[in-house]
């Protein structure tokens, strides 16, 4: 079991029981820590590719796929943390009814970026809150992004600069870094684009006593 203690919780939050993030995402953990959430991370062992394939064969909507994966992660981890609030989250990229997965290598990242060039796509970021195997709350954030018409030399320089970091997210980009240069316009909540609808999550955590209100 991978468990990482939060290092940036505030003094007030430090007296509260930490929530559990059912994710291996360093970015999601950092977002929660920076917001003063007492949190530990315990990644769920979910075969996301298999689950996505099953849901897509059943013609599930992109939002349903993201929410289902987020809930499966939270429920899996909840078994190991009785009485704790567990947060599951997942993000899906959809472009013209095509669902993208995380690229497996830089060649695939290049293909994804070139296929998104000059086009609009949607990011759907789902978050689910669970305790003792029961879903308490869920939310799906949506953002629409327009990728600019970048040149072939630019994409080669971009992938050379970011390296394997391009494999850590669907689409092969991180807008919080060099990936911002890929875009002409972003319409939606910044945290949703990063993969965690943070503000509604903070609100529900206050309601359940995980944060001071």
N, C-alpha and C positions, 0 to 999 in steps of 0.2 A: 504494500500500500504506500503510494507516494503522498506524503503530507508535508506541506510547507507552512511554517508559522508566519503570520503577518508581522512585518517589522515596522510599519508606519501607522498603526492605529493610534488614535489620540488618547490622552490620559483618561478622558471620560469614557470613551469606547472600550478602553482596556479592562474596565470592570464588568463588561458585558460578555455573555457567552458567545464565542465566535460562531459565525455561520460557516457552512462548508460549501466550497465551490467545487462542483463535480466536473472539473475540467483540468486539462493539462496546459491550458492557454496561459502563458506568462503575461500577455497583455491584459486579459480579463482580471487576473489576480492583481496586477499593478493598478488597474482602474479602481478596483474596490479598496485596495490599501490606500491609495492616494485620496480617496473620498472619506477616509476615516472609518471604514467598516472593519470590525474585528473579524478576521477571516482566516481559514486554513483551506488548502487545496488538496483534494483527493480525486484523482482522475478516474473516470469510469471506463471500464474495458468494454466498449461497444464497437461492433463492426459497422461503422457508419456507412460504408460503401454498400454492404448487403442490405441494410435497412432502407437506404435511399432507393436501391434498385427495386426492392419489393414494393415500396410506396409508389414509385413512378410507374411500375407495371399495373398498379391499381388506379392510375390516373389521378393520384393525389396532387392537390395544389401545392405550390412552393411553400406557402405559409404553413400548411399542414405538415409538410416534411420537416421544416425547421422546428415546429412545436413538438412533434413526436420525438425527434431526436433529443431535444432538450429535456423532455419529460423522462425518456428512457434513462438518460444519464443520471438525472436526479434520483429516480427511483432505485437504480442500481446502487448508488452510493449511500442512499438513505438507510439501507440495511446495515451498514457498518457504523452508523452514527445515530443510535436511538435517542429520541428527544431533541435532536438538533434540527435547525432549519438548514435545508440543503438547496442550493441554487444550481439549476442546470441551464445551459444556454447552447444555442447552435445558430449558425448563419448559413443561409442558402442564397446563391446568386442565380438569378433567372434573366435570360435574354431571349426574347421572342419565343417563349415557351420551352427553351432549352435550359436544363439545370446543369450548372457547372460544379465539378468537384475540385478539391485541392489538387494542383498539378503534382505529379509524381516525380518529375525531373525538370530541368531548365528548358529542355526542348518542348515539353508540354506547356510550361509556363509561357514560352514564346508564342506557341500556337493559340493559347487562350487570349493573350493580350492582343495579338493581331486580329483575332476574330471579333474582339470587342472594340477595336479601333474605329472611331467615328460613329459609334452607336450608343444608344441608351440601354442601360440595364438596371435591374432592381436588386437591392440587397434586402433580405428579410431576416431580421435577427430576433429570435425567440428566447424568452427567459421564463423559467418555470420555478416556482417555489414549492418545496415538498417537506413534509415532516412525518416521520414514522410511516413512510409508504403511502401517504395521502397527499394528493395535489391540493395545495391551498390557493394558488393563484397562478395566472399566466398572462403573458403580454407578448405581442409580436410587433416590433417596430419595423417601419418600411422607409427606405430611402431610394431615390432615383438618381443615377449618375450618368453623365455624358462624358465619354472618353474622347479626347481630341484626336485629330488626324496627325499623329506623330510619325516621324520618318523611321525607316529601317535602321539607319545608324543610331538614332536615339534609343531604340529598344535594345539594341546590342549593348550600348553603353550602360543602359539602365540595368539590364540583367547582370552585366559584368560587375557593376557596383554593388548590387544588393545580394548577389549570390543565392545561397540556399534559403535566405529569408523569403524569397519569392514563392517558396513551396509551403509556407505556413498559413496561407489564406487562399480562399477561392478567388480566381481571377489573377492571382500572381502579383498582387500589389498591396501596399500598406499606405493609406493616405496620410498617416501621421508622420511619414518620412518622405523619401524621394518619390514615392508613388504619387504624391500630390501633383507632380509635373505631368502625369498622364491625363489629367482631367481638364475639361473646359467648364464644367458646371456640376455641382452637387446640390441636390434638393432633398433635405432631410436632416434628421438629428445626427450630430457628429458621433455621439456614442453608439448609435445604431449602426453607423457605417463601420465603426471599430469592432462591432460584434457583440455589444452588450448594452441594451437600452437602460442606461444607468439611472436616470432620474425617476422613472416609475418604480424601478426596483428599490431605490432608496426609500421611496414613499411607503411601500408595502413592508419593508424591513422595520421602519418606525412603527407601523401599525402593530407589528408582532413583537415589539419590544427589543429588537436586535440593535436598535439605535435610539438615542434619546430624541424625543420629539420637541 
